[in-house]
Amino acid sequence: MQAGDFYAKSCKEWTVVGVSHIALLIVDWRKFFLYVWISHFFAQWAIVSMNMLQHDGCDVNVDLDSRCQCEAVRTHVREINLPFAVLFVFVFE
């Protein structure tokens, strides 16, 4: 996909989302805030929270001046292996 095609598709998608949000606001603003706005902010909070849990403190400290790498290379993401946490993430997110 070319950069221009991606931009055009992205603009079309944002137009559809914006028009649908305006239409839902006009139809019933209370239901819009209940079903669209609140759920959007909950989903955003959940995604950012999981991102912080997985990535916070996982950066590899590399000394660029040294010739040898004495530390083992670690991954940039923590793995969450608790069954309850995995269930909570996949069911409620």
N, C-alpha and C positions, 0 to 999 in steps of 0.2 A: 504494500500500500504506500503510495506516494505521500509526501508531507502535505501537499495541497488537498488530496483526497481525505486524509485524516482530519484536517482542519474543517473542511466542508461538512463531513459527517458529524464531527463534534458539535459544530454550530447548529446543525439540524436537530441533533439530540437535545441540546440545551433549549432550543426553541420549543420542542414538544414538551419537555419537562416544565418550562416556564408557563406555557399556555395552559397545560393541564392544571398546574397549581393555581393559576388565576381563575380558571373555570371552577375548580373545587372551592376556592375561597368565595366566589360569588354564589354558588349553590347553597353551601352551608358552612360558614366559617368555623362554627364550633366543632363539627365533625372533622374539618380539615386539620385543626390544631390537635384534636384527639388522635386521629388515625394517621396523619402524615407528619406533622411537625414534631410532635412528642416522640413518635417512634423513630424518626430520623435522628434526633439528638441522642436517644438511647443507643441506637446502633453505632453512631459516631463515638460515643463515650466507650462502648464495649470494644470497638476496634482499636482505639487509641490505648485503652488500658491493656489489652492483650499484647499490643506492640511494645509497650513499655515493659511488661513482664518478660517478654522474650528477648528484647534487645538491650535493656539497660544494664550496663556494666560488663558487656561482652566484647568490648573492643580489644583487639590484640595490641599489646604494647610492643612496638618494634623499635629498636634502637638503630636509626639509619646510619650512624657513624661507625658502628662495629662491623667487622668483617664476618664474624660468625654468628649464626643464630642459635643461641643456646636454649631458648625456650621452645617447647613444642608448639606447633601451630594449632590454635584453637579455632573452633567455628565461631561465627558471628551471631549465632542464634542459640538460645537456650532451648532445650527440649523439655516439654512438660509431660511427664510420664504418670502423673496421678490420674487414675481412672475417673474419679469424680470431676476433676478439673477438665479433662478431655470431654467428658459427657456434657458438662456445663457449657463449654465453648461451642460444641457442635449442635447442641439442642437449642440453646437459648440465644445464640448469636446470629 
